[in-house]
């Protein structure tokens, strides 16, 4: 029983050790105007922190 617990603990520790945050999150959406009509063409977007 102690051996199974030790092996399980080791496997869980390794899984946590190698877990990473993704470097890129893909998201696709669409831009609308004030009347909820989709915009087409090029649009300049400014992100503010």
N, C-alpha and C positions, 0 to 999 in steps of 0.2 A: 504494500500500500504506500509506504514511504517513497519507494522508487518511482511509482506512477505519479505521485504528487510532485516529486522533484523534476521529472521529465516534463510534466505539464507546465510547471512554473517556468522552466527553461524555454519551452516553446512560446509561451505567452510573452516572456521578456524579449525574445528575439523578434517577435512580430511587432511589438511596440518600438523596439530599437530601430527597425528599418522603415517605419511608417514615415511618410513625407507629405508635406502640403504641396498640392499641385502648383506648378509655376505659371500656368495659364488656365483661365476659365473661359470657355467659349460661350457666348451668348448672342443670340440673334433676335432682333426685334424689328419694328418698323416705326417710322417717324410720321406723326400727323400734325396738322395745323390746329388752330384753336377750335375749328369746327369738326374735328375728328376725321378730316379728309386726308388720306395718305399723301405724303409728299413724294415727288419723283425728282430724279436728277441729283446733282451734287448739293450737299447741305453741309454747312460749317457748324461743327459742334464744339462747345467749350465746356470742359469739366472744371468745376470749382471745388477745391478742398475745403 
